[in-house]
């Protein structure tokens, strides 16, 4: 359900987004790959803020933008660890994720 809602949110901004990996419908977590279409990518992974109990996002590929090959390699490593993962790819030259939660 969250995946569909996020796709709609991106579509409202006329930003292409696609499911590049479909995970388990009930147990799958979601990674977000932001592709700036040339100047780099970033993969965001969800986590829980244990102080507040709220969801937040971590820059799984680090603080800086990385090449698409590096971003895809990170995703593949995560899939080996958790085969239930979903992956959304947002293609936005500005590098926006359209998330309401905090990104660390």
N, C-alpha and C positions, 0 to 999 in steps of 0.2 A: 504494500500500500504506500509506504514512504517513497519507494522508487517512482511510482506513477505520479505522486504529488510533486516530486522534485523535477521530473521531466516536464510537467505542466508549468511549473514555475519558470524554468529556463525557456520554454516555448513562448511564454508571455513576454519575454524580453527579446524574442527573435534570435535566440542563441541555440545553435545545434547541440543536441545532447542525445546520446544513444547508449543502450545497454550493450556493452561489448562482451560481457560474461554474465550469464544467468546462473544464479546460485539456488540454494534451497529456498522454497517459498516461505517456510516458517522459521528456519533457523539461520538463514544466511545473513551475514553482516555485509556492509556496503563499503567499497573503496570508491573514491572519486578521483578520476584522473582529469586534471585540467590541462588542456593542450592549447598553447598560445599560437599554434600553427607556424612554427618556425623558431621563435626565440626561447623555446623551452617548455617543459612540462613539470607538473608537480602532482604527487599522489597524496591524497588526504585519507587518513584512516580514523574511524570513530573510536572514542574512548569515553570513559565516565569520569567526571570530576567527583572524586570521593568526598569532598567537603560539602558540595551542594547536591550531589546526586544527579546533576544534569549532564547531558551529552555535550561533548566538545570534540573538536577535530585536531589531529596532530598531523604535521607535515612529515609524512612517512619517508619521503625522499630527501629530507633535510630542509634547511631554511632557504636555500637558493634553488632556482629553477635548474632542472637537469635536462639532458637530451632525452628524446623519446625512447631510445633504446634502453637507457638506464631506468626510466620510469616503467617500461614494460617488464624489465628484468625484476624490478622490485615487486610488481604485481604477481609475476610467476612464482617468486619465492613465497609470497603470502598464500597463493593458491595451494602450493604444496603443503603448507602448514594447515590451511583451512579450505578444503575443497568445496565448501558451501558458499563461498564468497560471491557476491555480485560486484560487478564493476560498471560504473557509469563514466562515460567520457564526455566532458564538456569542452566544446571547441569555442574558445573565446580569446580573441587577441589581447583583451585587457586582463585576462587571468582571473576572472571572477568565478566564484564557486556557487553563489546564490544560496548560501547557508545562513540560517538565523543564529546558529550556535557559534560559539567562540572558536577561532582557529589559533592554535598555539604552534 
